[in-house]
Amino acid sequence: MKTNKHTTPLFNRLLKTTLAAGCLLVAPGIFSQAKKGAEQQQQLTLLFNLTAGGAKLLPGNTYTNPFGERYTVQKFKYYITQLELQDSTDMSTQFFPDNYFLIDADDTGTQRITIPLSIKHLTSVSFVIGVDSSANVSGKQEGTLDPGYGMFWTWNTGYIYMKLLATSPAAKVPANTFTFDIGGFKPGESASRKIGFYIRHKLSQDVHNIVFGVDVNKLFNGAHDIKIAEHPLCHEPGALAMQLADNYATMFSVQQVTK
């Protein structure tokens, strides 16, 4: 169609006005979707602050346990599984049954867990220290359950839930090296422990960061008195592993809750 040159400027102005109006109509929709997407992508970060008494736990450093026994840490790590979040206002929950997290003193990146958060008012957090029985009987696996992490008993077909490897003058064993390899999943010798925490926060709907204190010294006297001089080795499921498991259930506390 042939265009009249005298009407072209008017046509162009109308076209620009129409396009601008269209943009104004579309833009709110885009912003609304972006806001909705941001709300759906809320996250919760759990930070595990490893300590020995009041000191930061670092491999290579020397500490003193509650019985006055000095020990130098070589390795300290443990599994966190079965994470569960709860909103007591409407009893809704978020459960992560198939997530296995290995917290390692040698790797600060593992000491921070970030998970999606969909509940509105976070009022409690619980998790299991250990690995569930189904994973224990499934043989060697991948990811954080890879035996390459040194947390699997090939001779016993099962996972070590918590490991403390250290040296101490109190350990009357070769090279003064004592080892707590704590595990066991069969009835009567289960070393997994479930612990939970109420989140008391005036703005619980805004909780997105929780810092847990993890005091390795509680491993010696949390529920039972276990001296290095008397028990320098735990390498299998059994009575000593059960007592150590009772102790590590007391190692955790909530230090800080923030937005």
VEXMI-287088 format. One record per residue (C-alpha): z, y, x; residue number from 1; residue in one letter. Coordinates in nm, 2 decimals, m for minus. Last residue first. Layout:
BEGIN
<rec><w>Z</w><v>Y</v><u>X</u><num>NUM</num><residuo>a</residuo></rec>
...
This chain:
BEGIN
<rec><w>5.84</w><v>m1.33</v><u>1.74</u><num>259</num><residuo>k</residuo></rec>
<rec><w>6.15</w><v>m1.45</v><u>1.94</u><num>258</num><residuo>t</residuo></rec>
<rec><w>6.41</w><v>m1.73</v><u>1.95</u><num>257</num><residuo>v</residuo></rec>
<rec><w>6.62</w><v>m1.78</v><u>2.26</u><num>256</num><residuo>q</residuo></rec>
<rec><w>6.84</w><v>m2.03</v><u>2.43</u><num>255</num><residuo>q</residuo></rec>
<rec><w>6.82</w><v>m2.33</v><u>2.19</u><num>254</num><residuo>v</residuo></rec>
<rec><w>7.00</w><v>m2.62</v><u>2.35</u><num>253</num><residuo>s</residuo></rec>
<rec><w>6.90</w><v>m2.95</v><u>2.51</u><num>252</num><residuo>f</residuo></rec>
<rec><w>7.09</w><v>m3.17</v><u>2.76</u><num>251</num><residuo>m</residuo></rec>
<rec><w>7.30</w><v>m3.34</v><u>2.49</u><num>250</num><residuo>t</residuo></rec>
<rec><w>7.04</w><v>m3.61</v><u>2.40</u><num>249</num><residuo>a</residuo></rec>
<rec><w>7.02</w><v>m3.67</v><u>2.78</u><num>248</num><residuo>y</residuo></rec>
<rec><w>7.37</w><v>m3.81</v><u>2.78</u><num>247</num><residuo>n</residuo></rec>
<rec><w>7.32</w><v>m4.06</v><u>2.50</u><num>246</num><residuo>d</residuo></rec>
<rec><w>7.00</w><v>m4.18</v><u>2.69</u><num>245</num><residuo>a</residuo></rec>
<rec><w>7.21</w><v>m4.22</v><u>3.01</u><num>244</num><residuo>l</residuo></rec>
<rec><w>7.45</w><v>m4.44</v><u>2.82</u><num>243</num><residuo>q</residuo></rec>
<rec><w>7.16</w><v>m4.65</v><u>2.68</u><num>242</num><residuo>m</residuo></rec>
<rec><w>7.00</w><v>m4.68</v><u>3.02</u><num>241</num><residuo>a</residuo></rec>
<rec><w>7.34</w><v>m4.81</v><u>3.16</u><num>240</num><residuo>l</residuo></rec>
<rec><w>7.37</w><v>m5.07</v><u>2.88</u><num>239</num><residuo>a</residuo></rec>
<rec><w>7.01</w><v>m5.20</v><u>2.92</u><num>238</num><residuo>g</residuo></rec>
<rec><w>6.65</w><v>m5.11</v><u>2.99</u><num>237</num><residuo>p</residuo></rec>
<rec><w>6.55</w><v>m5.12</v><u>3.35</u><num>236</num><residuo>e</residuo></rec>
<rec><w>6.55</w><v>m4.92</v><u>3.68</u><num>235</num><residuo>h</residuo></rec>
<rec><w>6.88</w><v>m4.74</v><u>3.67</u><num>234</num><residuo>c</residuo></rec>
<rec><w>7.01</w><v>m4.69</v><u>4.03</u><num>233</num><residuo>l</residuo></rec>
<rec><w>7.29</w><v>m4.48</v><u>4.19</u><num>232</num><residuo>p</residuo></rec>
<rec><w>7.56</w><v>m4.59</v><u>3.94</u><num>231</num><residuo>h</residuo></rec>
<rec><w>7.90</w><v>m4.57</v><u>4.10</u><num>230</num><residuo>e</residuo></rec>
<rec><w>7.85</w><v>m4.31</v><u>4.37</u><num>229</num><residuo>a</residuo></rec>
<rec><w>7.60</w><v>m4.12</v><u>4.14</u><num>228</num><residuo>i</residuo></rec>
<rec><w>7.87</w><v>m4.08</v><u>3.88</u><num>227</num><residuo>k</residuo></rec>
<rec><w>7.81</w><v>m4.14</v><u>3.51</u><num>226</num><residuo>i</residuo></rec>
<rec><w>8.07</w><v>m4.00</v><u>3.27</u><num>225</num><residuo>d</residuo></rec>
<rec><w>7.95</w><v>m4.06</v><u>2.92</u><num>224</num><residuo>h</residuo></rec>
<rec><w>7.85</w><v>m3.81</v><u>2.64</u><num>223</num><residuo>a</residuo></rec>
<rec><w>7.69</w><v>m3.53</v><u>2.84</u><num>222</num><residuo>g</residuo></rec>
<rec><w>7.85</w><v>m3.63</v><u>3.18</u><num>221</num><residuo>n</residuo></rec>
<rec><w>7.59</w><v>m3.71</v><u>3.43</u><num>220</num><residuo>f</residuo></rec>
<rec><w>7.27</w><v>m3.63</v><u>3.24</u><num>219</num><residuo>l</residuo></rec>
<rec><w>7.44</w><v>m3.31</v><u>3.14</u><num>218</num><residuo>k</residuo></rec>
<rec><w>7.37</w><v>m3.19</v><u>3.49</u><num>217</num><residuo>n</residuo></rec>
<rec><w>7.00</w><v>m3.19</v><u>3.40</u><num>216</num><residuo>v</residuo></rec>
<rec><w>7.05</w><v>m2.88</v><u>3.18</u><num>215</num><residuo>d</residuo></rec>
<rec><w>6.75</w><v>m2.82</v><u>2.95</u><num>214</num><residuo>v</residuo></rec>
<rec><w>6.76</w><v>m2.48</v><u>2.78</u><num>213</num><residuo>g</residuo></rec>
<rec><w>6.51</w><v>m2.45</v><u>2.50</u><num>212</num><residuo>f</residuo></rec>
<rec><w>6.31</w><v>m2.13</v><u>2.45</u><num>211</num><residuo>v</residuo></rec>
<rec><w>6.15</w><v>m2.08</v><u>2.10</u><num>210</num><residuo>i</residuo></rec>
<rec><w>5.85</w><v>m1.86</v><u>2.04</u><num>209</num><residuo>n</residuo></rec>
<rec><w>5.66</w><v>m1.79</v><u>1.72</u><num>208</num><residuo>h</residuo></rec>
<rec><w>5.93</w><v>m1.70</v><u>1.48</u><num>207</num><residuo>v</residuo></rec>
<rec><w>5.80</w><v>m1.43</v><u>1.23</u><num>206</num><residuo>d</residuo></rec>
<rec><w>5.88</w><v>m1.62</v><u>0.91</u><num>205</num><residuo>q</residuo></rec>
<rec><w>6.23</w><v>m1.68</v><u>1.05</u><num>204</num><residuo>s</residuo></rec>
<rec><w>6.30</w><v>m1.30</v><u>1.04</u><num>203</num><residuo>l</residuo></rec>
<rec><w>6.68</w><v>m1.31</v><u>1.03</u><num>202</num><residuo>k</residuo></rec>
<rec><w>6.68</w><v>m1.60</v><u>1.28</u><num>201</num><residuo>h</residuo></rec>
<rec><w>6.89</w><v>m1.91</v><u>1.28</u><num>200</num><residuo>r</residuo></rec>
<rec><w>6.66</w><v>m2.19</v><u>1.38</u><num>199</num><residuo>i</residuo></rec>
<rec><w>6.85</w><v>m2.51</v><u>1.31</u><num>198</num><residuo>y</residuo></rec>
<rec><w>6.80</w><v>m2.77</v><u>1.59</u><num>197</num><residuo>f</residuo></rec>
<rec><w>6.72</w><v>m3.14</v><u>1.60</u><num>196</num><residuo>g</residuo></rec>
<rec><w>6.75</w><v>m3.43</v><u>1.83</u><num>195</num><residuo>i</residuo></rec>
<rec><w>6.60</w><v>m3.78</v><u>1.81</u><num>194</num><residuo>k</residuo></rec>
<rec><w>6.69</w><v>m4.01</v><u>2.10</u><num>193</num><residuo>r</residuo></rec>
<rec><w>6.48</w><v>m4.29</v><u>2.25</u><num>192</num><residuo>s</residuo></rec>
<rec><w>6.67</w><v>m4.53</v><u>2.47</u><num>191</num><residuo>a</residuo></rec>
<rec><w>6.64</w><v>m4.83</v><u>2.25</u><num>190</num><residuo>s</residuo></rec>
<rec><w>6.85</w><v>m5.13</v><u>2.39</u><num>189</num><residuo>e</residuo></rec>
<rec><w>6.99</w><v>m5.30</v><u>2.08</u><num>188</num><residuo>g</residuo></rec>
<rec><w>6.65</w><v>m5.34</v><u>1.91</u><num>187</num><residuo>p</residuo></rec>
<rec><w>6.37</w><v>m5.31</v><u>2.17</u><num>186</num><residuo>k</residuo></rec>
<rec><w>6.25</w><v>m4.97</v><u>2.29</u><num>185</num><residuo>f</residuo></rec>
<rec><w>6.38</w><v>m4.93</v><u>2.65</u><num>184</num><residuo>g</residuo></rec>
<rec><w>6.37</w><v>m4.64</v><u>2.89</u><num>183</num><residuo>g</residuo></rec>
<rec><w>6.55</w><v>m4.45</v><u>3.16</u><num>182</num><residuo>i</residuo></rec>
<rec><w>6.44</w><v>m4.45</v><u>3.52</u><num>181</num><residuo>d</residuo></rec>
<rec><w>6.74</w><v>m4.29</v><u>3.70</u><num>180</num><residuo>f</residuo></rec>
<rec><w>6.68</w><v>m4.31</v><u>4.07</u><num>179</num><residuo>t</residuo></rec>
<rec><w>6.91</w><v>m4.26</v><u>4.37</u><num>178</num><residuo>f</residuo></rec>
<rec><w>6.78</w><v>m4.21</v><u>4.72</u><num>177</num><residuo>t</residuo></rec>
<rec><w>7.05</w><v>m4.22</v><u>4.99</u><num>176</num><residuo>n</residuo></rec>
<rec><w>6.78</w><v>m4.34</v><u>5.23</u><num>175</num><residuo>a</residuo></rec>
<rec><w>6.88</w><v>m4.70</v><u>5.14</u><num>174</num><residuo>p</residuo></rec>
<rec><w>7.17</w><v>m4.70</v><u>4.89</u><num>173</num><residuo>v</residuo></rec>
<rec><w>7.52</w><v>m4.56</v><u>4.90</u><num>172</num><residuo>k</residuo></rec>
<rec><w>7.43</w><v>m4.27</v><u>4.68</u><num>171</num><residuo>a</residuo></rec>
<rec><w>7.71</w><v>m4.00</v><u>4.73</u><num>170</num><residuo>a</residuo></rec>
<rec><w>7.51</w><v>m3.84</v><u>5.01</u><num>169</num><residuo>p</residuo></rec>
<rec><w>7.25</w><v>m3.77</v><u>4.75</u><num>168</num><residuo>s</residuo></rec>
<rec><w>6.87</w><v>m3.80</v><u>4.72</u><num>167</num><residuo>t</residuo></rec>
<rec><w>6.68</w><v>m3.75</v><u>4.40</u><num>166</num><residuo>a</residuo></rec>
<rec><w>6.45</w><v>m3.91</v><u>4.14</u><num>165</num><residuo>l</residuo></rec>
<rec><w>6.53</w><v>m3.83</v><u>3.78</u><num>164</num><residuo>l</residuo></rec>
<rec><w>6.30</w><v>m3.99</v><u>3.52</u><num>163</num><residuo>k</residuo></rec>
<rec><w>6.31</w><v>m3.97</v><u>3.14</u><num>162</num><residuo>m</residuo></rec>
<rec><w>6.13</w><v>m4.18</v><u>2.88</u><num>161</num><residuo>y</residuo></rec>
<rec><w>6.01</w><v>m4.46</v><u>3.11</u><num>160</num><residuo>i</residuo></rec>
<rec><w>5.74</w><v>m4.64</v><u>2.92</u><num>159</num><residuo>y</residuo></rec>
<rec><w>5.70</w><v>m5.01</v><u>2.85</u><num>158</num><residuo>g</residuo></rec>
<rec><w>5.54</w><v>m5.33</v><u>2.96</u><num>157</num><residuo>t</residuo></rec>
<rec><w>5.82</w><v>m5.46</v><u>3.17</u><num>156</num><residuo>n</residuo></rec>
<rec><w>5.64</w><v>m5.53</v><u>3.50</u><num>155</num><residuo>w</residuo></rec>
<rec><w>5.40</w><v>m5.24</v><u>3.46</u><num>154</num><residuo>t</residuo></rec>
<rec><w>5.69</w><v>m5.00</v><u>3.39</u><num>153</num><residuo>w</residuo></rec>
<rec><w>5.52</w><v>m4.68</v><u>3.29</u><num>152</num><residuo>f</residuo></rec>
<rec><w>5.62</w><v>m4.32</v><u>3.38</u><num>151</num><residuo>m</residuo></rec>
<rec><w>5.45</w><v>m4.28</v><u>3.71</u><num>150</num><residuo>g</residuo></rec>
<rec><w>5.20</w><v>m4.02</v><u>3.59</u><num>149</num><residuo>y</residuo></rec>
<rec><w>4.92</w><v>m4.26</v><u>3.68</u><num>148</num><residuo>g</residuo></rec>
<rec><w>5.04</w><v>m4.49</v><u>3.39</u><num>147</num><residuo>p</residuo></rec>
<rec><w>4.84</w><v>m4.26</v><u>3.16</u><num>146</num><residuo>d</residuo></rec>
<rec><w>5.06</w><v>m4.17</v><u>2.86</u><num>145</num><residuo>l</residuo></rec>
<rec><w>4.99</w><v>m3.80</v><u>2.91</u><num>144</num><residuo>t</residuo></rec>
<rec><w>4.62</w><v>m3.87</v><u>2.84</u><num>143</num><residuo>g</residuo></rec>
<rec><w>4.53</w><v>m4.24</v><u>2.85</u><num>142</num><residuo>e</residuo></rec>
<rec><w>4.69</w><v>m4.57</v><u>2.77</u><num>141</num><residuo>q</residuo></rec>
<rec><w>4.82</w><v>m4.88</v><u>2.94</u><num>140</num><residuo>k</residuo></rec>
<rec><w>4.97</w><v>m5.14</v><u>2.71</u><num>139</num><residuo>g</residuo></rec>
<rec><w>5.00</w><v>m5.09</v><u>2.33</u><num>138</num><residuo>s</residuo></rec>
<rec><w>5.35</w><v>m5.23</v><u>2.31</u><num>137</num><residuo>v</residuo></rec>
<rec><w>5.52</w><v>m4.91</v><u>2.42</u><num>136</num><residuo>n</residuo></rec>
<rec><w>5.29</w><v>m4.69</v><u>2.21</u><num>135</num><residuo>a</residuo></rec>
<rec><w>5.40</w><v>m4.88</v><u>1.90</u><num>134</num><residuo>s</residuo></rec>
<rec><w>5.77</w><v>m4.85</v><u>2.00</u><num>133</num><residuo>s</residuo></rec>
<rec><w>5.77</w><v>m4.48</v><u>2.00</u><num>132</num><residuo>d</residuo></rec>
<rec><w>5.80</w><v>m4.29</v><u>2.33</u><num>131</num><residuo>v</residuo></rec>
<rec><w>6.10</w><v>m4.09</v><u>2.45</u><num>130</num><residuo>g</residuo></rec>
<rec><w>6.30</w><v>m3.78</v><u>2.37</u><num>129</num><residuo>i</residuo></rec>
<rec><w>6.23</w><v>m3.74</v><u>2.00</u><num>128</num><residuo>v</residuo></rec>
<rec><w>6.18</w><v>m3.40</v><u>1.83</u><num>127</num><residuo>f</residuo></rec>
<rec><w>6.33</w><v>m3.17</v><u>1.58</u><num>126</num><residuo>s</residuo></rec>
<rec><w>6.28</w><v>m2.81</v><u>1.48</u><num>125</num><residuo>v</residuo></rec>
<rec><w>6.44</w><v>m2.62</v><u>1.20</u><num>124</num><residuo>s</residuo></rec>
<rec><w>6.41</w><v>m2.31</v><u>0.99</u><num>123</num><residuo>t</residuo></rec>
<rec><w>6.05</w><v>m2.19</v><u>1.03</u><num>122</num><residuo>l</residuo></rec>
<rec><w>5.97</w><v>m1.98</v><u>0.73</u><num>121</num><residuo>h</residuo></rec>
<rec><w>5.59</w><v>m1.97</v><u>0.65</u><num>120</num><residuo>k</residuo></rec>
<rec><w>5.47</w><v>m2.32</v><u>0.75</u><num>119</num><residuo>i</residuo></rec>
<rec><w>5.13</w><v>m2.33</v><u>0.92</u><num>118</num><residuo>s</residuo></rec>
<rec><w>5.21</w><v>m2.32</v><u>1.29</u><num>117</num><residuo>l</residuo></rec>
<rec><w>4.96</w><v>m2.47</v><u>1.54</u><num>116</num><residuo>p</residuo></rec>
<rec><w>5.12</w><v>m2.61</v><u>1.86</u><num>115</num><residuo>i</residuo></rec>
<rec><w>5.19</w><v>m2.46</v><u>2.20</u><num>114</num><residuo>t</residuo></rec>
<rec><w>5.40</w><v>m2.65</v><u>2.45</u><num>113</num><residuo>i</residuo></rec>
<rec><w>5.53</w><v>m2.48</v><u>2.77</u><num>112</num><residuo>r</residuo></rec>
<rec><w>5.70</w><v>m2.69</v><u>3.04</u><num>111</num><residuo>q</residuo></rec>
<rec><w>5.38</w><v>m2.87</v><u>3.11</u><num>110</num><residuo>t</residuo></rec>
<rec><w>5.23</w><v>m2.56</v><u>3.28</u><num>109</num><residuo>g</residuo></rec>
<rec><w>5.53</w><v>m2.54</v><u>3.51</u><num>108</num><residuo>t</residuo></rec>
<rec><w>5.42</w><v>m2.86</v><u>3.69</u><num>107</num><residuo>d</residuo></rec>
<rec><w>5.66</w><v>m3.02</v><u>3.94</u><num>106</num><residuo>d</residuo></rec>
<rec><w>5.95</w><v>m3.01</v><u>3.69</u><num>105</num><residuo>a</residuo></rec>
<rec><w>5.74</w><v>m3.22</v><u>3.45</u><num>104</num><residuo>d</residuo></rec>
<rec><w>5.75</w><v>m3.22</v><u>3.07</u><num>103</num><residuo>i</residuo></rec>
<rec><w>5.52</w><v>m3.50</v><u>2.94</u><num>102</num><residuo>l</residuo></rec>
<rec><w>5.41</w><v>m3.43</v><u>2.58</u><num>101</num><residuo>f</residuo></rec>
<rec><w>5.29</w><v>m3.70</v><u>2.34</u><num>100</num><residuo>y</residuo></rec>
<rec><w>5.13</w><v>m3.60</v><u>2.01</u><num>99</num><residuo>n</residuo></rec>
<rec><w>5.07</w><v>m3.87</v><u>1.76</u><num>98</num><residuo>d</residuo></rec>
<rec><w>5.35</w><v>m3.80</v><u>1.52</u><num>97</num><residuo>p</residuo></rec>
<rec><w>5.30</w><v>m3.42</v><u>1.49</u><num>96</num><residuo>f</residuo></rec>
<rec><w>5.48</w><v>m3.33</v><u>1.17</u><num>95</num><residuo>f</residuo></rec>
<rec><w>5.47</w><v>m3.00</v><u>0.98</u><num>94</num><residuo>q</residuo></rec>
<rec><w>5.72</w><v>m2.97</v><u>0.69</u><num>93</num><residuo>t</residuo></rec>
<rec><w>5.76</w><v>m2.81</v><u>0.35</u><num>92</num><residuo>s</residuo></rec>
<rec><w>6.11</w><v>m2.80</v><u>0.21</u><num>91</num><residuo>m</residuo></rec>
<rec><w>6.04</w><v>m2.48</v><u>0.01</u><num>90</num><residuo>d</residuo></rec>
<rec><w>6.30</w><v>m2.25</v><u>0.16</u><num>89</num><residuo>t</residuo></rec>
<rec><w>6.40</w><v>m2.51</v><u>0.42</u><num>88</num><residuo>s</residuo></rec>
<rec><w>6.08</w><v>m2.47</v><u>0.62</u><num>87</num><residuo>d</residuo></rec>
<rec><w>6.06</w><v>m2.76</v><u>0.86</u><num>86</num><residuo>q</residuo></rec>
<rec><w>5.89</w><v>m2.84</v><u>1.20</u><num>85</num><residuo>l</residuo></rec>
<rec><w>5.86</w><v>m3.19</v><u>1.34</u><num>84</num><residuo>e</residuo></rec>
<rec><w>5.77</w><v>m3.30</v><u>1.69</u><num>83</num><residuo>l</residuo></rec>
<rec><w>5.75</w><v>m3.68</v><u>1.71</u><num>82</num><residuo>q</residuo></rec>
<rec><w>5.73</w><v>m3.69</v><u>2.09</u><num>81</num><residuo>t</residuo></rec>
<rec><w>5.88</w><v>m3.53</v><u>2.41</u><num>80</num><residuo>i</residuo></rec>
<rec><w>5.86</w><v>m3.73</v><u>2.73</u><num>79</num><residuo>y</residuo></rec>
<rec><w>6.05</w><v>m3.67</v><u>3.04</u><num>78</num><residuo>y</residuo></rec>
<rec><w>6.03</w><v>m3.54</v><u>3.40</u><num>77</num><residuo>k</residuo></rec>
<rec><w>6.24</w><v>m3.48</v><u>3.71</u><num>76</num><residuo>f</residuo></rec>
<rec><w>6.12</w><v>m3.55</v><u>4.06</u><num>75</num><residuo>k</residuo></rec>
<rec><w>6.25</w><v>m3.49</v><u>4.41</u><num>74</num><residuo>q</residuo></rec>
<rec><w>6.58</w><v>m3.32</v><u>4.33</u><num>73</num><residuo>v</residuo></rec>
<rec><w>6.85</w><v>m3.29</v><u>4.60</u><num>72</num><residuo>t</residuo></rec>
<rec><w>7.19</w><v>m3.40</v><u>4.50</u><num>71</num><residuo>y</residuo></rec>
<rec><w>7.55</w><v>m3.29</v><u>4.57</u><num>70</num><residuo>r</residuo></rec>
<rec><w>7.83</w><v>m3.48</v><u>4.40</u><num>69</num><residuo>e</residuo></rec>
<rec><w>8.12</w><v>m3.25</v><u>4.28</u><num>68</num><residuo>g</residuo></rec>
<rec><w>8.18</w><v>m3.46</v><u>3.97</u><num>67</num><residuo>f</residuo></rec>
<rec><w>8.01</w><v>m3.20</v><u>3.74</u><num>66</num><residuo>p</residuo></rec>
<rec><w>7.68</w><v>m3.23</v><u>3.95</u><num>65</num><residuo>n</residuo></rec>
<rec><w>7.61</w><v>m3.01</v><u>4.25</u><num>64</num><residuo>t</residuo></rec>
<rec><w>7.26</w><v>m2.89</v><u>4.32</u><num>63</num><residuo>y</residuo></rec>
<rec><w>7.00</w><v>m2.90</v><u>4.61</u><num>62</num><residuo>t</residuo></rec>
<rec><w>6.65</w><v>m2.77</v><u>4.58</u><num>61</num><residuo>n</residuo></rec>
<rec><w>6.34</w><v>m2.97</v><u>4.67</u><num>60</num><residuo>g</residuo></rec>
<rec><w>6.21</w><v>m2.99</v><u>4.32</u><num>59</num><residuo>p</residuo></rec>
<rec><w>6.32</w><v>m2.68</v><u>4.12</u><num>58</num><residuo>l</residuo></rec>
<rec><w>6.58</w><v>m2.66</v><u>3.85</u><num>57</num><residuo>l</residuo></rec>
<rec><w>6.68</w><v>m2.30</v><u>3.78</u><num>56</num><residuo>k</residuo></rec>
<rec><w>7.05</w><v>m2.26</v><u>3.84</u><num>55</num><residuo>a</residuo></rec>
<rec><w>7.33</w><v>m2.23</v><u>3.57</u><num>54</num><residuo>g</residuo></rec>
<rec><w>7.42</w><v>m2.60</v><u>3.56</u><num>53</num><residuo>g</residuo></rec>
<rec><w>7.10</w><v>m2.77</v><u>3.68</u><num>52</num><residuo>a</residuo></rec>
<rec><w>6.82</w><v>m2.60</v><u>3.49</u><num>51</num><residuo>t</residuo></rec>
<rec><w>6.48</w><v>m2.66</v><u>3.32</u><num>50</num><residuo>l</residuo></rec>
<rec><w>6.37</w><v>m2.39</v><u>3.07</u><num>49</num><residuo>n</residuo></rec>
<rec><w>6.16</w><v>m2.57</v><u>2.82</u><num>48</num><residuo>f</residuo></rec>
<rec><w>5.93</w><v>m2.33</v><u>2.63</u><num>47</num><residuo>l</residuo></rec>
<rec><w>5.82</w><v>m2.42</v><u>2.28</u><num>46</num><residuo>l</residuo></rec>
<rec><w>5.53</w><v>m2.20</v><u>2.15</u><num>45</num><residuo>t</residuo></rec>
<rec><w>5.44</w><v>m2.18</v><u>1.79</u><num>44</num><residuo>l</residuo></rec>
<rec><w>5.10</w><v>m2.08</v><u>1.67</u><num>43</num><residuo>q</residuo></rec>
<rec><w>4.94</w><v>m1.89</v><u>1.39</u><num>42</num><residuo>q</residuo></rec>
<rec><w>4.57</w><v>m1.96</v><u>1.34</u><num>41</num><residuo>q</residuo></rec>
<rec><w>4.56</w><v>m1.95</v><u>0.96</u><num>40</num><residuo>q</residuo></rec>
<rec><w>4.68</w><v>m1.59</v><u>0.96</u><num>39</num><residuo>e</residuo></rec>
<rec><w>4.41</w><v>m1.50</v><u>1.21</u><num>38</num><residuo>a</residuo></rec>
<rec><w>4.14</w><v>m1.66</v><u>0.99</u><num>37</num><residuo>g</residuo></rec>
<rec><w>4.27</w><v>m1.46</v><u>0.69</u><num>36</num><residuo>k</residuo></rec>
<rec><w>4.25</w><v>m1.14</v><u>0.89</u><num>35</num><residuo>k</residuo></rec>
<rec><w>3.90</w><v>m1.22</v><u>1.00</u><num>34</num><residuo>a</residuo></rec>
<rec><w>3.79</w><v>m1.31</v><u>0.65</u><num>33</num><residuo>q</residuo></rec>
<rec><w>3.93</w><v>m0.98</v><u>0.52</u><num>32</num><residuo>s</residuo></rec>
<rec><w>3.76</w><v>m0.78</v><u>0.79</u><num>31</num><residuo>f</residuo></rec>
<rec><w>3.42</w><v>m0.94</v><u>0.71</u><num>30</num><residuo>i</residuo></rec>
<rec><w>3.46</w><v>m0.88</v><u>0.34</u><num>29</num><residuo>g</residuo></rec>
<rec><w>3.56</w><v>m0.52</v><u>0.41</u><num>28</num><residuo>p</residuo></rec>
<rec><w>3.24</w><v>m0.48</v><u>0.62</u><num>27</num><residuo>a</residuo></rec>
<rec><w>3.00</w><v>m0.61</v><u>0.36</u><num>26</num><residuo>v</residuo></rec>
<rec><w>3.03</w><v>m0.32</v><u>0.11</u><num>25</num><residuo>l</residuo></rec>
<rec><w>3.03</w><v>m0.05</v><u>0.38</u><num>24</num><residuo>l</residuo></rec>
<rec><w>2.73</w><v>m0.21</v><u>0.54</u><num>23</num><residuo>c</residuo></rec>
<rec><w>2.54</w><v>m0.21</v><u>0.21</u><num>22</num><residuo>g</residuo></rec>
<rec><w>2.62</w><v>0.15</v><u>0.16</u><num>21</num><residuo>a</residuo></rec>
<rec><w>2.48</w><v>0.23</v><u>0.51</u><num>20</num><residuo>a</residuo></rec>
<rec><w>2.17</w><v>0.03</v><u>0.43</u><num>19</num><residuo>l</residuo></rec>
<rec><w>2.11</w><v>0.22</v><u>0.11</u><num>18</num><residuo>t</residuo></rec>
<rec><w>2.17</w><v>0.56</v><u>0.27</u><num>17</num><residuo>t</residuo></rec>
<rec><w>1.92</w><v>0.47</v><u>0.55</u><num>16</num><residuo>k</residuo></rec>
<rec><w>1.66</w><v>0.36</v><u>0.30</u><num>15</num><residuo>l</residuo></rec>
<rec><w>1.71</w><v>0.67</v><u>0.08</u><num>14</num><residuo>l</residuo></rec>
<rec><w>1.67</w><v>0.90</v><u>0.39</u><num>13</num><residuo>r</residuo></rec>
<rec><w>1.36</w><v>0.71</v><u>0.50</u><num>12</num><residuo>n</residuo></rec>
<rec><w>1.20</w><v>0.74</v><u>0.15</u><num>11</num><residuo>f</residuo></rec>
<rec><w>1.27</w><v>1.11</v><u>0.15</u><num>10</num><residuo>l</residuo></rec>
<rec><w>1.11</w><v>1.15</v><u>0.50</u><num>9</num><residuo>p</residuo></rec>
<rec><w>0.80</w><v>0.94</v><u>0.38</u><num>8</num><residuo>t</residuo></rec>
<rec><w>0.73</w><v>1.14</v><u>0.06</u><num>7</num><residuo>t</residuo></rec>
<rec><w>0.49</w><v>1.40</v><u>0.22</u><num>6</num><residuo>h</residuo></rec>
<rec><w>0.30</w><v>1.13</v><u>0.42</u><num>5</num><residuo>k</residuo></rec>
<rec><w>0.21</w><v>0.95</v><u>0.10</u><num>4</num><residuo>n</residuo></rec>
<rec><w>0.21</w><v>0.58</v><u>0.19</u><num>3</num><residuo>t</residuo></rec>
<rec><w>m0.09</w><v>0.35</v><u>0.13</u><num>2</num><residuo>k</residuo></rec>
<rec><w>0.00</w><v>0.00</v><u>0.00</u><num>1</num><residuo>m</residuo></rec>
